[in-house]
Amino acid sequence: MHAFLIMARSNSQELKNLLSSLDYDDNEIFLHIDAKANDTHSQLEKCCAHAKLIVVKSIKVSWAAYSQIEAELILLRNAVQSSQNYEYIHLLSENDLPVKSNRELHEFFKHKNTEFVQFSNIDDKTSLNKIKYYYYFQEFVGKKHGIIWLLQKILILCEHVFHTNRLKNIPYKKIGKGPNWFSITENFAKFILQNQSNIKKYFSFGRSADEIFIQTLLLNSKFKSNISSSSLGNLRYVRWEQGNSPEYLTAEKDYKVITSETNLFFARKFSNKIDKEIINRILKRIS
């Protein structure tokens, strides 16, 4: 049995595509929809005739803010506290899709003990600064560069002047950073939840700390020997070109790469408005 944790911003067609692609007897799906969305989720159950769908209590989620971590923890708690034992727990966004069939996916993860978490860097100064200082207004800033963003920048400069250092007493020897999307064992998921007090203490009021806390916990735990190789990473295909967000995938640029790589099991980001062709081709391929 596998658990799929989905963080969604709305009840979108992309979300329905993802739910339908995961509709398999040995899957259970835990869904968090941003509380800022006005959409109803009453129709989503129709996407899952075989998989069990659990819609968890929602909170408002802001880009690069601690609420991202809170939503992940809500999903992890619901999965770990369920009556099932899971071989693997996967974190996905509504703009993801699996690129292998459910049967292939279950076969690949069978009898494995690897934590498929990707690392971009370890102890990098830019990454350290994201949790070294207090980003008090990140919940309100998001991606906007307005007055609140400017006020936060001024506060960060003040913290530089007064030598603020939240890392001084942090109980972790190494700080890792990478994408927040993962495929992990239930044992490591339980370990994450056992460290919720430290997560709140050292990663709240950070910036993009959702891309740091999992990697950091993993590096400083008994599970570090189970970290996946850099060639496998988190088993996901993402195309970055510029900016803070990955590019939307297209059939012309990405389909061949996605389908030719044996160690890719998920990809993002997909959009029906940008390129419906790649979505239809992948859904057909994995059905």
C-alpha positions as CSV (number, residue, x, y, z in Angstrom):
1,M,0.0,0.0,0.0
2,H,1.2,3.5,-0.9
3,A,0.1,6.9,0.4
4,F,0.0,9.9,-1.9
5,L,0.0,13.3,-0.2
6,I,-1.2,16.1,-2.5
7,M,-0.9,19.8,-1.9
8,A,-3.4,21.6,-4.1
9,R,-4.3,25.3,-4.6
10,S,-7.7,24.7,-6.0
11,N,-10.1,22.1,-7.4
12,S,-8.5,22.2,-10.9
13,Q,-8.6,20.0,-13.9
14,E,-5.0,19.2,-13.3
15,L,-5.9,17.9,-9.8
16,K,-8.6,15.7,-11.3
17,N,-6.1,14.4,-13.8
18,L,-3.7,13.5,-11.0
19,L,-6.4,11.8,-8.9
20,S,-7.6,9.8,-11.8
21,S,-4.0,8.7,-12.6
22,L,-3.6,7.4,-9.0
23,D,-6.9,5.6,-8.9
24,Y,-5.5,2.1,-8.0
25,D,-6.6,-0.4,-5.4
26,D,-3.3,-0.3,-3.5
27,N,-3.2,3.5,-3.3
28,E,-4.6,5.9,-0.6
29,I,-4.7,9.6,-1.4
30,F,-4.6,12.4,1.2
31,L,-5.5,15.7,-0.3
32,H,-4.9,19.2,1.2
33,I,-6.6,22.1,-0.7
34,D,-5.5,25.6,0.2
35,A,-8.1,27.2,2.4
36,K,-7.9,30.3,0.3
37,A,-9.7,28.4,-2.5
38,N,-13.4,28.8,-2.8
39,D,-13.9,25.6,-4.7
40,T,-15.9,22.7,-3.4
41,H,-14.3,19.3,-3.4
42,S,-17.5,17.4,-3.5
43,Q,-17.0,16.2,-7.1
44,L,-13.4,14.9,-6.6
45,E,-14.5,11.5,-5.2
46,K,-15.7,10.7,-8.7
47,C,-12.1,10.6,-9.8
48,C,-11.4,7.7,-7.4
49,A,-13.3,4.5,-8.0
50,H,-10.5,2.3,-6.5
51,A,-8.2,4.4,-4.4
52,K,-9.4,5.8,-1.1
53,L,-9.5,9.6,-1.1
54,I,-9.2,11.5,2.2
55,V,-9.6,15.3,2.2
56,V,-7.8,16.7,5.2
57,K,-8.5,19.8,7.2
58,S,-7.1,22.8,5.2
59,I,-5.2,25.9,6.1
60,K,-4.2,28.9,4.1
61,V,-0.8,28.4,2.4
62,S,1.6,31.1,1.3
63,W,4.5,30.7,-1.0
64,A,7.9,30.2,0.7
65,A,6.2,30.5,4.2
66,Y,6.0,28.2,7.2
67,S,2.4,27.4,6.2
68,Q,3.9,25.2,3.4
69,I,5.5,23.1,6.1
70,E,2.4,23.1,8.2
71,A,0.3,21.7,5.3
72,E,2.9,18.9,4.7
73,L,2.8,18.0,8.4
74,I,-1.0,17.8,8.4
75,L,-0.8,15.4,5.4
76,L,1.9,13.3,7.0
77,R,0.0,13.1,10.3
78,N,-3.1,11.9,8.6
79,A,-1.2,9.3,6.7
80,V,0.8,8.0,9.6
81,Q,-2.2,8.0,12.0
82,S,-4.3,6.0,9.5
83,S,-4.9,2.2,10.0
84,Q,-2.7,1.3,7.1
85,N,1.0,0.6,6.9
86,Y,2.6,2.1,3.8
87,E,5.6,0.9,1.9
88,Y,6.1,4.5,0.7
89,I,4.6,7.9,1.2
90,H,4.8,10.4,-1.8
91,L,4.4,14.2,-1.7
92,L,3.0,15.7,-4.9
93,S,1.5,18.9,-6.1
94,E,-1.7,19.3,-8.1
95,N,0.4,20.0,-11.2
96,D,2.2,16.7,-11.0
97,L,1.6,13.4,-12.8
98,P,3.0,9.9,-12.5
99,V,4.9,9.0,-15.7
100,K,4.8,5.2,-15.0
101,S,1.8,3.0,-14.5
102,N,0.7,2.2,-10.9
103,R,1.8,-1.3,-11.4
104,E,5.3,-0.3,-12.5
105,L,5.5,2.2,-9.6
106,H,4.5,-0.4,-7.0
107,E,6.9,-2.9,-8.4
108,F,9.8,-0.4,-8.4
109,F,9.3,0.5,-4.7
110,K,8.8,-3.1,-3.5
111,H,11.3,-4.1,-0.7
112,K,13.2,-0.9,-0.9
113,N,14.4,1.1,2.1
114,T,15.7,4.2,0.2
115,E,14.6,7.7,1.1
116,F,14.1,9.4,-2.3
117,V,14.8,13.0,-1.3
118,Q,16.7,15.3,-3.6
119,F,19.5,17.6,-2.5
120,S,20.6,20.8,-4.2
121,N,23.2,21.8,-1.7
122,I,24.5,21.2,1.8
123,D,25.6,24.1,4.2
124,D,25.3,26.6,1.4
125,K,25.4,30.2,2.7
126,T,22.3,31.3,0.8
127,S,20.3,28.4,2.1
128,L,21.6,28.9,5.6
129,N,20.4,32.6,5.5
130,K,16.9,31.4,4.8
131,I,16.6,30.0,8.4
132,K,19.3,32.1,10.1
133,Y,17.1,35.2,10.1
134,Y,13.5,35.9,11.0
135,Y,11.2,36.5,7.9
136,Y,8.3,37.7,10.0
137,F,6.0,38.7,7.2
138,Q,6.6,35.9,4.7
139,E,3.0,34.6,5.2
140,F,1.8,37.9,3.8
141,V,4.5,38.6,1.3
142,G,4.3,35.4,-0.9
143,K,5.8,36.3,-4.3
144,K,4.7,39.9,-4.2
145,H,7.2,42.8,-4.1
146,G,5.2,45.4,-2.3
147,I,5.3,47.5,0.9
148,I,5.3,44.4,3.2
149,W,8.1,42.9,1.2
150,L,10.1,46.1,1.6
151,L,9.5,46.2,5.3
152,Q,10.7,42.6,5.7
153,K,13.9,43.5,3.7
154,I,14.5,46.4,6.1
155,L,14.0,44.1,9.1
156,I,16.4,41.5,7.7
157,L,19.0,44.3,7.3
158,C,18.5,45.2,10.9
159,E,19.0,41.6,11.9
160,H,22.3,41.7,9.9
161,V,23.4,44.7,11.9
162,F,22.5,43.2,15.3
163,H,24.0,39.8,14.3
164,T,20.9,37.7,14.6
165,N,21.7,34.0,14.2
166,R,19.0,31.5,14.8
167,L,21.5,28.7,13.8
168,K,23.6,29.3,16.9
169,N,21.9,26.6,18.9
170,I,20.4,24.5,16.2
171,P,20.9,20.8,16.9
172,Y,21.8,19.9,13.4
173,K,25.4,19.6,12.2
174,K,24.5,19.9,8.5
175,I,21.8,21.9,6.8
176,G,20.5,20.5,3.5
177,K,18.3,22.1,0.8
178,G,16.4,20.7,-2.2
179,P,12.9,20.3,-3.7
180,N,10.2,19.6,-1.1
181,W,8.6,16.8,-3.2
182,F,9.6,13.3,-1.9
183,S,9.0,9.6,-1.8
184,I,9.9,8.3,1.7
185,T,9.4,5.3,3.9
186,E,6.8,5.4,6.6
187,N,9.5,5.0,9.2
188,F,11.2,8.2,8.1
189,A,7.7,9.9,8.0
190,K,7.2,8.9,11.7
191,F,10.6,10.3,12.5
192,I,9.7,13.7,10.9
193,L,6.5,13.8,13.0
194,Q,8.5,13.0,16.2
195,N,10.5,16.2,15.5
196,Q,7.6,18.6,15.1
197,S,8.7,20.8,18.1
198,N,12.1,21.3,16.6
199,I,10.7,21.9,13.2
200,K,8.5,24.7,14.5
201,K,11.3,26.1,16.7
202,Y,14.0,26.3,13.9
203,F,12.1,26.5,10.7
204,S,9.1,28.8,11.4
205,F,9.6,32.3,10.2
206,G,12.1,31.1,7.6
207,R,11.9,31.6,3.9
208,S,11.5,28.6,1.7
209,A,12.2,26.4,4.7
210,D,9.9,23.7,3.2
211,E,12.9,23.1,1.0
212,I,15.2,22.7,3.9
213,F,13.6,20.9,6.9
214,I,13.2,17.5,5.3
215,Q,16.7,17.4,3.9
216,T,18.1,18.6,7.2
217,L,16.3,16.1,9.3
218,L,17.4,13.3,6.9
219,L,21.1,14.3,7.0
220,N,21.1,14.4,10.8
221,S,19.4,11.1,11.4
222,K,19.9,7.3,11.3
223,F,18.2,7.4,7.9
224,K,21.0,9.3,6.2
225,S,22.6,6.0,5.0
226,N,19.4,5.4,3.1
227,I,19.5,8.6,1.0
228,S,19.0,8.0,-2.7
229,S,21.9,8.5,-5.1
230,S,22.2,11.9,-6.8
231,S,21.3,10.1,-10.1
232,L,18.0,9.0,-8.7
233,G,17.2,12.0,-6.4
234,N,13.5,12.2,-5.8
235,L,12.6,10.3,-9.0
236,R,11.0,13.4,-10.5
237,Y,11.4,15.3,-13.7
238,V,11.3,19.1,-13.5
239,R,12.6,21.6,-16.1
240,W,14.1,24.8,-14.7
241,E,15.0,27.7,-17.0
242,Q,14.6,30.9,-15.0
243,G,12.9,32.4,-12.0
244,N,11.6,30.8,-8.8
245,S,9.2,28.4,-10.5
246,P,9.8,25.4,-12.8
247,E,8.6,25.7,-16.4
248,Y,5.4,24.1,-17.6
249,L,6.0,21.0,-19.5
250,T,5.2,20.5,-23.2
251,A,5.1,17.6,-25.5
252,E,7.6,19.1,-27.9
253,K,10.3,19.8,-25.2
254,D,9.7,17.2,-22.6
255,Y,7.7,14.1,-23.6
256,K,10.6,12.2,-25.1
257,V,12.9,12.9,-22.1
258,I,10.2,11.8,-19.6
259,T,9.4,8.6,-21.4
260,S,13.0,7.5,-22.1
261,E,14.3,7.8,-18.6
262,T,13.8,4.5,-16.6
263,N,14.3,6.1,-13.2
264,L,11.6,8.9,-13.5
265,F,8.3,8.2,-11.9
266,F,6.8,11.6,-11.6
267,A,7.0,14.9,-13.4
268,R,5.8,18.5,-12.9
269,K,4.5,21.1,-13.8
270,F,1.6,20.3,-16.1
271,S,-1.1,22.7,-17.3
272,N,-4.2,22.1,-19.4
273,K,-4.0,25.6,-20.6
274,I,-0.3,25.5,-21.6
275,D,-0.2,22.1,-23.3
276,K,-3.0,19.5,-23.1
277,E,-1.2,17.2,-25.5
278,I,1.5,16.1,-23.2
279,I,-1.0,15.4,-20.4
280,N,-3.2,13.3,-22.7
281,R,-0.2,11.3,-24.0
282,I,1.1,10.6,-20.5
283,L,-2.3,9.6,-19.2
284,K,-2.8,7.3,-22.2
285,R,0.7,5.8,-21.7
286,I,0.2,4.9,-18.0
287,S,-3.4,3.7,-18.2
